[in-house]
């Protein structure tokens, strides 16, 4: 394969399908060289000419005529302009077909016809580029208005105005550059805006649920309002949006620290209230189940579910208090056997642990309840081994409550 284009004489890589300058197909390069050399296509390969003594060797390809030189210049200009307009993305005009057609016509000696093809392609590129820039400017305006309807007033009006002025002044390259730059800016802003709105939605959901539980949030609420106030300012920039995104993420992190701490305190108080009722106390079964669910959600980091379960638990405990107050003999937990020694208590708790361990082994091993029950058994065993009998008794009581709740649901 020839190493240079027969039309514009530019180097051609061995793997290229077309000349990168004029678009001439490399598969026809041999024919183009023959046409330039004036060889007859049907005469077969030409016999090598041996120069006579004193005769100079040929000095390479013949020089281009003024018409051919003009065609090559127009082809190079069209290739450069196509590269520029491709920055606008979809819909960019492609003149590869015209460039190939002009190259073939010139290879056949029809230089004037090739020039006419290139002139037509040049006009088409200009018209379609202008139309594409106008369409992109209209789309940018619509996207900006859509953002403003959601509360974001981005500072790109000046970019759009300058791009329009460049287009009106027939400065196509400048107009294309500004439109492409504005499009990239707006795309990044849209993505960051959606991310910030998602963060604020999480913050508002947690703040609302914490308010319903009466969880004190301190300065967190004021920080949320500060972020929203800054978002209402006109002419938001990417730098301001990035800073507000970091502030919102910080507020969400503070909520994820404050809410679980408050929930743990309330669940601990609820557990003490529930422990006043014996294990076989039927009215308190729902409260025990809700306490177990809230604790499980909190342990797994599911704050929304933990808050809802805690709200239900609070209402259930309030109803139990009303029932207990109206009852002539309030329910109370069974006292420990009188005169129980430490060894007797240890023996009782060991039997209780063995009994519960047998129930745990009947659970499906792949379930969440089985995993939590195994953790409770292990903790109780460690407490018993360390003679921390009260802690072991409390852990085994929790486990019994959890298994009873699971059995009632199944």
Buried (B, 14 or more C-beta within 10 A) or exposed (E): EEEBBBBBBBEBEEEEEBBBBBBBBBEBBEBBBBBBEEBEEEEEEEEEEEEEEEEEEEEEEEEBEEEBEBBBBBBBEBBEBBEBBEBBEEEBBEBBEBBBBBBBBBBEEBBEBBBEBBEEBBEBBBEBBBEBBBEBBEEBBEBBEEBEEEEBBBBBEEBBEBBBEBBEEEBBBBBBBBBBBBBEBBEEBBEBBEBBBEBBEBBEBBBEBBEEBEBEBEEBBEBBEBBBEBBEEEEBEBEBBEEBBEBBBBBBEBBBEBBBEBBBEBBEEBBEBBBBBEEEBEBBBBBBBBBBBBBBBBEEEBBEBBBBBBBBBBEBBEEBEEEBEEEEEEBEEEEEEEEEEEEEBBEBBBEBBEEBBEBBEEBEEEEEBBEBBBEBBEBBBEBBEEEBBEBBBBBBBBBBBBBBBBEEEE
